[in-house]
Amino acid sequence: MLSLNKKLRSGLRPLAAALTVLTLAAGAAHAADDALPKIPNKKPLRVGFAQTESNNPWRLAETKSFKDVASKCGWQVIITDANSSAAKQVSDIQSMIAQHVDLLVFPPREEKPLAPVVLQAKKAGIPVILVDRNIDQSMAKAGRDYITFIGSDFIDQGHRAADWLVKATNGKATIIELEGSTGASAANDRKKGFDEVIAKNPGMKIIASQSGDFARDKGRQVMETLLQAHPDVTAVYAHNDEMALGAIAAIKAAGKQPGKDIVLVTIDGTKGGLEAIKAGELGASVQSSPFFGPLACDVAQKYAKGETIPPWVKVSDRFYDKSNVDASMQYGY
């Protein structure tokens, strides 16, 4: 019996060793799956840029920044336009994954629908940089599933817009809030930041809040409807300049004076927004820079060299009002 036990133990040793090897191999494979894909060492680098839409100056300036940086960065940029559809943007990115581009860069139109496609890119071995807008971090995480998010602090933008409005109205206002695209991180956070400050000021009240989808004409239409329902409004906070300019048109059509009867504050810093500040129709605009091409190039080159990239590459933004608008027109786009 003792001899038999020895033989059994002896026979089990190779099996145990084999199982150990398999376990280690599985662990290594899992670690490899978890590792971020690398950027190939080649030129030109085929870079997919999946734009959300091209119906406003901000998006046009963002796309142009990638076109302008391409030759300097050694990129061959493939550009698509989702025409304001998250589903179309997902399809555009999946097509780029099928073409196996070397790098994907894009602003997710909405936080949740674009998270799964980031994971698809990772599985296909394609690194991703997100710009302008982020995705739901519970679904895909910066530094683990994609290289980084390059963008502004949208909550801080909302804080700054609200702080200005509180001072401009001496802490007393009935406010209409024109929100950006439903589900977009920029809209979610700009609302959160603004509403946090307003909630701390008893004399400030948001009487209506509705999406204008970051579009001028939609902003105008929404403002027209809300003006009829709330003729007592004294202030407007728009999540971007385009909606603010649409609201200005609606206010004028209602026989009121923007900047006097109704004070407006917004976010973006477009040329049209700065001109409206200069004309006295728009009170202030927090800049949200669209010039991500050079930043994305710099981050990609550093990552390719093995440098550690933070999960959020934060962009600093200017602030425009009547005190500095004349000196700031050069920054409009």
N, C-alpha and C positions, 0 to 999 in steps of 0.2 A: 504493500500500500504506500509506504514511504517512497519507494522508487517510482511508483506511478505519479505521486504528487510532484515529485521533482521534475518528471518528464512534462507534466502539465504546465508547471511554472515555466519550465524552459521553453515550451511551445508558445506560451502566452507572451513572452518577452518580445519577440519580433512583431507580434500583433499590436502590443502596446506602443512599441516604437513607431510602427506605421501610423497608428491613430494619432500619436503626438505630432508626427510630420504633417498629417492631414489637417489637424487642428491649427497648427502654426500657419500652414498654407492658406487655410480659410481665413484666419485672422489677418494675414498679410493682404489677401484679396480684398477683405472688407476695408482695411486701411487704405488700400489703393482706390477703392470706390469712393471713400470719404475725401480723398485728396482733391484739391482744386486742379482743374486741367491747366496745363502750361501753354504759354503763347509760343508758337513755333519761331525758331530763329531763321527767318527768311524775309526777303523783300522781292516784290511788294507783298505786304501782309493783306490778305483779303478780309476786310472788315464789314460786317453787316450792320447798318444803321436803320432801325425800324421806327420811323416817325409815327406819331399818333394822328396828326392831321396837319394841313398846311393852309388853314383858313384865317390866320392872324399873324401880325408882325412878329410876335414872340417866337412862334414855331418856325417861321421863315428864317429868322436870324439864327436860331439854333441849328437848323439844317445847313445854312450857309457856313457856319463856323466849322462844321465837319468837312464840307467841300473844300474850304480854304486851307485846312490843315493837312489834307490828304497827302499832297506831294512832299511837304516838309517832314511829315512823319513816316513816309515810306508806306503809305496805305493805298490800297485800291478799295474805295468805298462803294458798297452796294446799298442803295437807298430805296426804301419802300415808304408808302404813305397809307396809313390805316383808315383814312377818311372818317375819323372820329368814332371808330368801332373797335372795341376791345377784342371781339371775335376775329376781326380782320387782322388786327395786329398779331394775335396768336398765330393765325394762318401764315402771315408774312414771315414770322420768326421760324416757324416749323419748316417753311420752304428753305430758309437760309441754313437751317440745321441739316436738311437733306442735301444741300449743296456743299456741306461741310466747310463753311467759312472758318477762318482762323481765329476770329474774335467777334463777339456780338456786343454791340453797344446800343442801348435804347432807353427811352423814358416810358415806363409802364403806364398805359392809360388809366388802368384801375389796379388797385392793390391786390385783390384776390385772383381775378382771372389770369393774370400774367405770371403768378408764382409757379404754377406747374410747368410752364414752358421753360423757365429758368432751370428747373431740375432736369428737364429733357435735354437741354443743352449740355449740362454737366455730364449726364450719362453718355452723351455722344462725344465727350472729350473736348468740348468747345468752351473756353472761358468767357465770362460775361461781366460787363461793367454796366451798372445802371446809372443813368443821369437824370437830373431834374426831379423825377418822382421815384418813390421806392415801392416795394411790394410788402405784403403781409409777412412779418418776420416769424410768425408762428408756422408758416408754410415753407418758407425758404429763407435762410439766414445769410447775411453778409459776412464774408470771411470764411464761410463753410461751404456754401452752395454757389456763391458768385464772389468775384474779387472784392467789389466795394460799391457803395452808393456815393456818387458825387452830386452834391446839391446843397441848397440853402436850408436854413432852419425855418421851416414853414410856421411852426408854433411861435417862434420869436417874431416872424413877420407880422403875425396876427396881433401879438402883444404891442408891437411898435405902432401899428395902425390904430389900435384902440387907445393907446396912451396919447397919441396926437389928438384924436377925436375928443377925448375927455377934456384936454386942455383947451381945444378950439371952441368947445361948447360950454365951457365953465361947468362941466359935470352934469349938464341937463340936456337930454336929447331923446327923441323917439326915433328909433333906427330901423331901417329896412336893410337886411343883409342879402346880397346877391351872391349865392354860393357858386363854386366852380362845378366841374363835372362830378356827378354822383359816383362815389367809390374811389375817386382819385386821392392819393395821399396828400397832394397840395391842398385840395379842397377840405379834406378832413381836418388837417392840422391848422390851416389858416382860420377855420371856423373855431376850433378848439382854443387857439391862442387868443383870438379876439374876444370870444364869449367869456373866457376866464377873467379878463380885465373888466369887461362891462359888468359882470356879476358882482364885482367888488365896489361898484359905484351906484348907489341907490337912485340917483337922479337920471341914470341912463337905462333905457329899456328897449330891447329888440322886440318890435311889434310884429314883424314878419320876416321869414327867412325862406328863400326858395332858390333852386338851381337855375342859373342862366347858362350853364354848360361852357363857361369861359368864352362865350361868343357875343359879339357886339349886338347883332340883331336880336338874339334870344334875350340878352340883357335888357334891350329896349322894350321888347314885348312883355317881359315879366314885370318891368318897372311900370309900364302903362297900367297893367292890371292891378298891381299893388297900390299904385297911387289912387286909383278909384276906390279901393277898399279902405285905404288909410290916408285920407287927405291931410291928416294932422302930422304926417312924417316931417321931421326936421333934419334928418341925417341919413346918409347912405354909406354902407361899407360894401364895396365890391371886391371879390377875390382876385380880380385882375383888371387892368386898364380898359380892355375891350368892353367888358360889361359896364364899367363906369361911364365910358363914352356913349354907350347905348342908353344908359340911364339919364345922362345929361340931355340927350335928344328927347327922351320921354318927358323930362321935367319941363323943358322948353315948350313942348307941344301942349302941356297942361297949363301953360300960361304962368309958370313960376320961373324964378331965376336961380339956376344952379350956382352955388357958391355964396348966395345970400339967403334965399328962402330955405334952401336945403344944402347942407354942407356935405361934401363927399370926400371919402378917403379910399385909397385903393392900393393895389400891389402890382408891380411889374417894372415901371420906369421906361415905357415905350416913348417914342418920339411924340406920338399923339397925346399921351398922358402928360408929358412935360409941357407941350403946347397948351393943353387945357389948364394946367397950373398957372402958366404965364398969363393966360386970358382971364384968370380969376374964377374959372368955373369949377375946377377941381382943386381941393384943398391941399392934398399931399399924396405921394405915392412912395411906397417902400420898394426899392429896387429888388428884382429877382433876375439875376443875370442869366441870359440864354447862351452864353458863349462857352459851351462845354467842349468844343473840339480840341483846343490846346490842352485843356485839363485832362481830358481822356487820353490824349497822346502821351502826356507826361506820366500819368499813372500806369499806362500800359508798358511804357519803356522801363520804368522802375520795377514793375512786377516781373518783367521778362529777365531782368538782371538779378532777380532773387531778393530784392528789397521787400521789407515788410510793409504792407499797405493797410492802413486802418480801415475798419469796416464802414466808416463814414468820412469822406473827404469833404469837409464843410466849406461852403462858399460864403464869403462875406459880402454883404449887400449895402449899398448906399441908401440914403433917405433924401427925398426931394420935397421941398415946399417953396413958398414964395421967397423965402430968404436966400435960397441958393439956386433957383431954377435957371436964371440967366447964365450962370457959370457952369451949369450942368447939361446944357443942351447937347453937347458933344457926345454924351453917354447914351442918348436916346437911340432907338433903332426902329 
